């Protein structure tokens, strides 16, 4: 078994004339909570789509849990894309039954526990939910899977502060379990999320400009927010 959850070697991806990732090399060890950080358009979502096999790079090598991304690795990856939505006619209970049937590694007992922690009424339909409530539903469906890699693309974006706090509480709950997954998390809400991070990767212009242990980076450069602000300016 590879000690690295994710590794990329000289990966490049373009959309027409726009280069989303440019010669990216990166290795992320297992069992870490990793912030994938950078300004809008830095390449974070493209990186996640490559790791989940939704997008193929033009050049370079990618390994996820020691294998090339594809259907085999996706059984071991829980992915929450940016701005994910759910079927509006499904209640929370319907969504959890669907997940138990179709999502590898999904544990219904864990899902019910997370629903209570996140204050989700299991009888409410997704179409009746606020943006924050629906974000919590999508998150708990990821976190209730016992898989070695969890990929969360902006799970805190555009939602209210109480929902952000409950989402972070849900992530912490999963991280406290014995089988701790590797979590890749992109977010601009660093004030709330930074205490979770023990590894960070900074992207700008499709390139990795800084990566390493979060505590070491803080000692050398300041807070994650300060580093990100420096990159943006």
C-alpha positions in Angstrom: 0.0 0.0 0.0 1.3 3.4 -1.0 2.1 5.8 1.9 0.9 8.6 -0.2 -2.8 9.3 -0.5 -2.3 11.4 -3.7 0.7 12.0 -5.9 1.1 14.0 -9.1 4.1 14.2 -11.3 4.4 17.0 -13.9 0.6 17.1 -14.5 -0.8 19.6 -17.0 -4.4 20.3 -17.9 -5.8 23.0 -20.2 -9.3 24.1 -21.3 -8.7 25.6 -24.8 -6.2 28.3 -24.3 -6.6 28.5 -20.6 -4.1 26.4 -18.6 -5.8 25.2 -15.5 -2.8 23.2 -14.1 0.8 23.7 -15.2 3.4 21.1 -14.6 2.1 20.2 -11.1 4.1 17.8 -9.0 2.7 17.0 -5.5 2.7 14.2 -2.9 0.2 14.1 0.0 0.7 11.6 2.8 -2.2 9.5 4.1 -4.2 10.5 7.2 -3.8 14.2 6.9 -6.3 17.0 6.7 -5.1 19.0 3.7 -6.1 22.5 2.7 -6.0 22.9 -1.1 -5.9 26.7 -1.1 -5.7 29.5 -3.6 -7.6 32.3 -5.3 -10.5 31.7 -7.7 -9.2 30.2 -10.9 -6.1 28.7 -9.3 -6.9 25.2 -10.4 -8.3 23.7 -7.3 -11.5 22.2 -8.8 -9.6 20.9 -11.8 -7.2 19.2 -9.5 -10.1 17.5 -7.7 -11.7 16.5 -10.9 -8.5 14.9 -12.1 -8.2 13.0 -8.8 -11.7 11.6 -9.1 -11.2 10.6 -12.8 -13.7 13.1 -14.1 -11.0 14.9 -16.1 -7.9 13.5 -17.7 -4.7 15.6 -17.8 -2.9 16.1 -21.1 0.5 15.2 -19.5 1.9 13.8 -16.4 1.2 10.9 -14.0 -1.5 10.8 -11.3 -1.9 8.2 -8.5 -4.7 8.1 -6.0 -4.2 5.6 -3.2 -1.5 4.0 -5.3 -3.5 3.6 -8.5 -4.5 5.6 -11.6 -7.8 7.5 -11.0 -10.9 5.5 -12.2 -13.7 3.3 -11.1 -11.5 1.3 -8.8 -10.2 4.2 -6.9 -13.6 6.0 -6.9 -15.0 3.2 -4.7 -12.6 4.5 -2.1 -13.1 8.2 -2.6 -16.0 10.4 -1.2 -16.2 13.5 -3.4 -18.3 16.6 -2.7 -18.1 18.9 -5.8 -18.5 22.7 -5.6 -22.2 23.8 -5.5 -23.5 20.2 -5.2 -27.3 19.8 -5.1 -29.7 17.0 -4.3 -32.9 15.7 -5.8 -35.5 18.2 -4.6 -38.3 15.6 -4.0 -36.1 13.5 -1.8 -36.3 13.8 2.0 -33.2 13.4 4.0 -34.3 9.8 4.8 -34.8 9.1 1.1 -31.3 10.4 0.3 -29.8 8.2 3.0 -31.6 5.1 1.7 -30.4 5.9 -1.8 -26.8 6.3 -0.5 -26.9 3.0 1.4 -27.9 1.3 -1.9 -25.5 3.0 -4.3 -22.5 4.5 -2.5 -19.6 2.0 -1.6 -18.7 2.1 2.0 -21.8 4.1 3.1 -22.8 3.4 6.7 -26.4 4.2 7.6 -25.8 4.3 11.4 -23.0 6.9 10.9 -25.3 8.9 8.6 -28.1 9.0 11.2 -25.6 10.1 13.8 -24.3 12.8 11.6 -27.8 13.9 10.7 -28.5 14.4 14.4 -25.2 16.2 14.9 -25.8 18.5 11.9 -29.4 19.1 13.1 -31.0 17.6 10.0 -34.7 16.8 10.1 -34.9 13.5 8.2 -38.5 14.2 7.0 -37.6 17.5 5.2 -37.3 17.4 1.4 -34.2 18.8 -0.3 -36.4 21.2 -2.3 -37.6 22.8 0.9 -34.1 23.3 2.4 -32.0 26.4 2.7 -28.7 26.5 0.9 -27.0 25.7 4.2 -29.2 22.8 5.0 -28.7 21.2 1.6 -25.0 21.7 2.0 -25.1 19.8 5.3 -27.1 17.0 3.6 -24.5 16.7 0.8 -21.7 16.7 3.4 -23.1 14.0 5.6 -23.6 11.7 2.6 -19.8 12.0 2.0 -18.7 11.7 5.6 -20.9 8.7 6.3 -18.8 6.7 3.8 -15.9 4.7 5.4 -13.3 5.4 2.7 -9.7 6.4 2.9 -10.0 9.6 0.9 -12.5 12.4 1.2 -12.4 15.3 -1.3 -14.5 18.4 -0.4 -14.6 21.3 -2.9 -15.7 24.5 -1.1 -18.2 22.9 1.3 -18.5 26.2 3.2 -19.1 28.5 0.3 -22.1 30.7 0.2 -23.8 29.4 3.4 -24.7 30.9 6.7 -22.3 30.9 9.7 -24.3 28.4 11.8 -24.3 25.9 8.9 -20.5 26.4 8.5 -20.0 25.7 12.2 -22.1 22.5 12.0 -20.3 21.3 8.8 -16.9 21.7 10.5 -18.3 19.9 13.5 -19.3 17.0 11.3 -15.8 16.9 9.7 -14.2 16.9 13.2 -16.5 14.1 14.2 -15.3 11.8 11.4 -11.7 12.7 12.0 -12.0 11.6 15.6 -12.8 8.0 14.5 -10.1 5.3 14.5 -10.1 4.8 10.7 -9.1 8.4 10.0 -9.4 9.3 6.3 -7.2 11.7 4.3 -9.3 14.8 3.7 -8.6 17.3 0.9 -10.5 20.5 1.6 -10.6 23.6 -0.6 -12.1 26.7 1.1 -11.9 30.5 1.3 -13.4 30.4 4.8 -10.0 30.0 6.5 -10.9 31.8 9.7 -13.1 28.8 10.6 -11.3 26.0 8.7 -7.7 26.7 9.5 -7.6 24.9 12.9 -8.5 21.7 11.1 -5.6 21.7 8.7 -2.4 19.9 9.4 -1.1 20.1 5.8 -1.5 22.8 3.1 -1.0 23.2 -0.6 -1.2 26.6 -2.2 -2.0 27.0 -5.8 -1.9 30.1 -8.0 -2.1 30.3 -11.8 -2.3 26.5 -12.0 1.0 26.0 -10.2 1.9 24.8 -6.7 3.7 27.7 -5.1 4.0 26.3 -1.6 3.2 23.0 0.2 4.0 21.4 3.5 3.1 20.7 7.1 0.7 23.4 8.3 2.5 24.1 11.5 5.8 24.5 9.8 4.3 26.9 7.2 2.8 28.9 10.0 6.1 29.3 11.7 7.8 30.3 8.5 5.1 32.5 6.8 2.3 33.2 9.3 -1.3 32.0 9.2 -2.8 30.3 6.2 -5.0 33.4 5.7 -1.9 35.6 5.6 -0.1 33.3 3.1 -3.2 33.3 0.8 -3.6 37.0 1.0 0.1 37.4 0.1 -0.4 35.2 -3.0 -3.5 37.0 -4.1 -1.8 40.4 -3.9 
